[in-house]
């Protein structure tokens, strides 16, 4: 079963801790599609918000 994905908008620059080299950075304003569990984590940390 595929993970549910949600759309988020980045509010604060943050590094992708799941990339192989950990060098991928998400910039403010970027619109991303994340698994719901991961989206909930970055939203709770104030790094992103749900896209409306």
Residue pairs with C-beta under 8 A, 6 or more apart in sequence:
3 35
3 36
3 37
4 35
4 36
5 33
5 34
5 35
5 36
6 33
6 34
6 35
6 36
6 39
6 50
6 51
7 31
7 32
7 33
7 50
7 51
8 31
8 32
8 33
8 34
8 39
8 42
8 43
8 48
8 49
8 50
8 51
9 29
9 30
9 31
9 32
9 48
9 49
9 50
9 51
10 26
10 27
10 28
10 29
10 30
10 31
10 32
10 47
10 48
11 28
11 46
11 47
11 48
11 49
12 28
12 46
12 47
12 48
13 25
13 26
13 27
13 28
14 25
14 26
14 42
14 47
15 22
15 23
15 24
15 25
15 26
16 22
16 24
16 25
16 26
18 38
26 32
31 51
32 48
34 42
39 48
39 50
42 48
43 49
43 50
